[in-house]
Amino acid sequence: MRSSSRLTLVICCAFLIFNGIVAGQDLPPPVPQGSLVVRPSGDLRVLVTRMAEQVRSLGDEISAEIARNDAGRYLTQDLQELGRSLEDFNAQLPAIGADSFRVRQQFASIDTSWRHLRARFSGPVLALPSVVRAARRVDEADTELINAIGLNPTPPEYFSAGPAPSANSSLETRRLARSLVDRAEAVAAAARTELGRQPMGERLVADATAMARDADRFHDGLERFAGRRDDISREFVEVTRHSARVQADLDSIDEPPSVVYAWRSYRTVEDLLRNQIGLISPIAVVPAPVIVVTPPDVVNLNSSITGWADELVREIDPFIAAVQAGQGRIPEWPALLINTQRLLATAVEFRDHAARGRDLTGLAHEFREVDAAWQRLSRQVYRISRGQQSGPNIDLVKRMGATVEQIHQALGMPGYPTAVEPPTFIIRP
């Protein structure tokens, strides 16, 4: 069970710049997938520290060669950011405690960023034996961490270069299955937080937790099914049985906005997956009550995504201007400016693909780059944020984050919704 888009986080993060305010030991076996508890934070901190050390070692290996070879542009900067994010995550663990959802939610963005970065290792410098060994040690540390917290990794080829997978491919099924688990967990977590102590809420929490476990079982079974559509369909039906119960629970209560949001986000992915594996119509193995789902309105959805992509490009421009104006006063200014410009470049490219009418699978493939750039930037801004004061550009930042989240949700991208309150940008005097 496993991330990313940590939007609110990002939204929050973005506040900084706009405000103009002042600115090798034996460990127990991994937790089974679907577990609701994780290791004590002390144990996890050992693993996080180990990964941070390996990331720094890899950065040192690459930096030594980059001085003589231009081939790893951005890699050193991205590895430095990843190392800092691991340190931030480590510092948060005591406060998070054994809350498995929050642990996975916080680490999912880091894991995704590493896998995105790892897929771009190419060229003579990155093929040096010392670099290959250092990267393998980061892989091992990352794998140990995701096993410890019960996080589903993204499919190995998810970030591979090359053309988008076909809409009916095994990779697309696995991508959506990973997202299904993420969103089901978010529903269960929101229900526990908002309604866990209420009589009707207890039933909702139980059904949502069962739905998340079924989604995780479906995800883990895909490799075993080896593309056999009948087996995949039957296992998926088990998930829809519990989601129908969750829907009935929600219909009987006055649900809080956070639960409504999490549920809608989940249903988006369930409908995309139902469509992808060909279960738009009820099938014989579904017992009463029969679940009937309308196919996604692809034409209108593509049109909405194109509009959101255009909005995102327009919203990033003022953000860049604010960063440029903060030179000498914003912490990590050079890297922050570069990361914001990289986000703009990926957003422009994605907008162009959307305008050409790419299908949803193709758009999800292209959006990976926007998602990765946004997560990287959001963590950086969040790290240098302080306080809760507001500034004149906060609304713009919120809109930018909300736009990314709309696209992320519509395309069924992997990643947990975030629940971090937006801090403010701090610019040092």
N, C-alpha and C positions, 0 to 999 in steps of 0.2 A: 504494500500500500504506500503510497507516497506522500506535481508544482509550475510559482510563480507567478501567475501574475500577481504580483503583490502590489496591486494598484493603489489602494488607499495609501499604502506605504509610500508609493511613488508620489502620489498626489501630495502627500504630506511632505515628502522630501522636497518636492519642488518648491515648497513655500520659501525656502531659505533665500533663494536668490532674489526673489521678488520683494521681499519685505523691506529691504534696505535697513534692517535693524542691526544693532551691534552684533556688531558682530562677533616499548618493547615488553609490556607485561601481559600475562594471560588474562583473558576476559571471558565472561560467561557466553554461552551461545546466543546467536541473534534471536530477537523477539519474533515470534511467528507473524506472518502477514495478517493484518486485521486486528492486531492487539490494540487494546484501548489504553495500555500503560507502556511506558518505556523505562529504560534503565534510569537509575538515579542520576541527577545532573553531574555528580562528581565523576562517574564512569564516562559519561558522554563527553565531558570536558577533556578527558585524556585523549579520546578519539579525535575531537575537534582540534586540539593542540597539535596532534600528530599530523593531521591533514594540512594545517596552516604551515607547519615546518616544511613539509614536503613541497607545498606550493612555493614557498620562499626559495627552497633549494633549486626548484625548476627555474624560477625566475633568474636566479644567479647564473645557472648554466647557460641560459639563453642570452642574458645580458653580456656575458663574457664574449660571446660570438657576434652579437649584434654590433659591437663596437667595430668589427671588421667586415661585417656583412649586413646588407640592408634587408635581408629576407624576413624578418619576423615583425613587421610593422604592427604596432599596437600590442603585441604579445606581452612585452614587459609591463606596460601600463596596466593591461587587463589582469595580469597575474598579481600585480601589486594591489589592485582593487580587490581581487578575490581574497588575498591574504588578509586584508583589513576587514573584509566582511566576515571572514571566519573568526577573527578576533572579537568583532562585535557580537556575533552569535554566541561565542563562548561566554562573554560577559553577561548575556541575557539569560543563560540557562538556569542559574539559581532561582531567578524570579519565575521562570516558566514552570520549573519543577517537573512533575511526571505527567503533565498534560500532553498526551501524545499528539493531538491535533495541532496544538500550537508549536510543538517541536518540529513536526513535519512541515507545517506551514512556513516556519522561519527558515528551515534548511532547504526547502525545495528550490527556492530561487538560486541559492548557491550551487546546488547540485546541477541544476539546469545550465547555469553559466559555465561551470567547468566542462560539461559535456559539449556545449556549443563551442567553447574554446578549443577543446581537445580535437574536435572534428576538423579544425582548420590548421592542424599541424602538418605542414608540407614544406617542401624545399630542402636544399642541401643542409642548411644549418639545423633544421628540426629533425633531420635524419641522423645526426651525429649520435654515436652510441651513448655518450654521456647524457644527452638530452632525452633520448629514448628511455634510458633507465630511470631518469628523474621523473618523466611523465608517467611511467608505469607505476612508480611508487605513489604518485598522487591518485592514480586509478585505484590502487589497492586500498588506500586510506579512505577514499570516497565510498568504495564498495562496503568497507567495514562499517562506515557510519550509516549508510542507508539500510544495511541489514539490522543494525542495532535499533533503529527507530521505526522499522517496518515501512519504509518508503518504497513505493514502486518506482523503479528507474524508468526513464524514457526508453523506448525501443533503441537498440544499439545503432541502427541506421537512421534514426530520426533526423539527425543534424547533418547527414551526409550531403556532400555537394552533388550537383546534378539535377536532372529534371524531377518534377513532382511525381509522386506515386500515382497510380491510377485510382479512381474513386472506389473500386472494388478490391483493392489490394489488401493483402494481409497487414502491411504496415499501417494502412489507414484504419483498419479494424483495431489494431493494437493501440494506435494513438488515441482513438476515441474511447477505447476501454480504459486506458489510463486516466483520461479526463473524467470518465464516468465515476471512477472511484474517488477522485479528488472532489468532485461536486457532491457526491453522496455523503462523504465525510463532512463536508461543509454544512450540509443540511442537518446532519445529526448533531454537529457541534453547536450550530445556531439554536436548535431546538433545546438542547441541554442548558444552554446559557439563559435563554429567554423564558422557557416554559417548563423546565425540568421539575419544579416544585409544585406545579399545578396538576390536579387530577387528570385532566384531558391531556396535559402536556406529557405526562409519564407514558401514556400510550404512544404518543407521537414520537417521543425519544426512542422507545423500544422498537417501533416499526422503522424509524429512520436508521437506527443502528443496524437492524437486520438487513435493511436495504444496502447499506454500505458494505456489510460483510458479503452479501450475495454479489455485489458489484466486484468486490475484490476477488472472490472465488471465480467469477466469470473471467476477469482479467488474467488470473493465474492459469486458468484452464486453456487459454487460447493456444499456447504452445503444444499442449497435449492433443488438442483437436486437429492440429496440423492442417488447418484450412478447410476441414469438413464442415460445410455450411449447415447441415442438419443438426450436428452436435452443437455448433455455435448457437444456432437459433434456440434449441431447447434450453441451453444454459442461460441464455439471455432472458427467456420467458420467466425464469425464476426471479430475476431482478425486477421485471415489470410487475410481478405479483405483489411484491412488497412496495413498489412505488405507487401502485394503485391504492394500497392501504394508507400510505402516507397522504395521498391526495384526499382520501376520505376523512382522515384525521384533521387535515387542514380545513376542509369544508365545514367541520363542526365547531371550529373555534375562531376567535378573533386573533389571527396570527400577527405577530410583530413584523415590521418592515424588513428586519434583517433575515427573518425566516422566509418571508415571501421572496426576497431577492435570491437567497440560496436555493430555494426550490425552483424558481424559474430558470436559474442558471443550470441546475441539474436537468430539468426537463428539456432544455435546449440540446444537451448532449445526448440524452436518451433518444430523442426524436431523430437526431442526426445518425446515431448508431442504428436505430431501428430501420431507417431508410437505407443505410449502407449495407446492412446484411439482408435486406429484402423482406422486412416484416411490417410493411405498411398495412397490409390487410391482416385481420385475425387469422391464426392458424389453428389446426385441429388440436394441437397439444395444449392450447390455452383453455383452462377450465372456466366455468362461470365465476364471476362476471367476466364476459369477454371484454378485452381492452381494445378500444378502437382509437387509433391515433391518426390525425391528419398529416399527410406528408408535409415537410417544410416547404414554405412558399419560396422556392429558390430564386425566382425572378425578383420579387420584392426584396428578398434578403440581399441579393447581389447589389441591388440599387442602393439599399441602406448602407452597405459596407463601403461602396464607392463614395457616398456622401460623407461618411465618417472619416474615411481616409483623407479626403480633401480638407475637412475641418481640422484634422490633426496637423497637417502641414501648415495651415494658416496659424494654428495655435503655437507651434514651436518657434516661429520666427521672433515673436516678442520675447520669448524665453531666452533665445540666443542673444538678443540685444541687451537684455538685463545682465546676462553673464559677462558680456563684453564690457559693459559699463562698470562692472565690479572688479576690474583688474586691480590687483594689489590689495584688495579688501576682502575678497572671498577666499576662504581656505581651499586648497587644492585647485586653484583657479585654472592653470593650464590644462590639467586632465579633465576638469569639469567642462571647459569650453569644447575640447575635442570630443568628449562623449555626447554633448548636446548636438554638435554638428553631425556626428555619426548617426544619432537618432533621426535628425532631419533627412539625411541622405537615404536611410532605409525607408522612412515614411514616404518620401517622394517616389521611390521605386515601387513601393507597395501600391501607392495611389495609382500609378500608371498601369500596373497589372490589373487592378480592380476596374479601371476605366475601360480596359480592353475586353472585359467580360469573362475573365477566368472563372472556371467552376470553383466550388467551395473548397475542394481538396487542393486545387492549385493555389488558391488564395491562402489557405492555411499554411501551405508550404512556404509561400513568400513571407507570410507574417512572422515566421520564426525569427527573422532578422530584426524586425521591429520589436518584438517581444524581448529578445535578448538585449537589445540596446536600451530599452526602457528599464528593464530590471537592473542593469548595470548602473544606469544614471540614477535611478531611484535610490539604490542603496548608498551611492556616493553622497547624494544630497541629504538623505536621512542621517548619514553619519555626521555631517558637519552642521546639522540643525541643532538649535537650542531654543528652549522657551516655548511659550504659547501665544506670543503677540502676533497680531495680524498685520498685513501690509497691503499696499494698494493693488498688487498683482495676484493676490491669493486666488481670486475667482478664476483668473485665467489658468492658473496651475490646476485647479480642481477640474476645470473643463477639459484640459489636456489629459489628465488621468482618467476622467470619465470616458473620454473618447476611446482611449486605448482599451479600457475595460469593455466597452460595448463591442468592439471588434473581436476582442479576445473571447468574449462569451458567445457571440454569434457563430464563430468558427469552431467552437468546442476545443479551444487550446488547453493543453495540460496546465495545471496551476491552481492553487488555492486562493479564494478571495481573502483579502487581508482585513484586519480589524483595527489597524493602528490609527490613532487619532492624529490628524495632520499637525505637525509642528511648524515652526516658522523658520524662515531663512535668516541666518545670522551673518552679517557682514562685519568683519572686524574693522575698527576705526583705523 
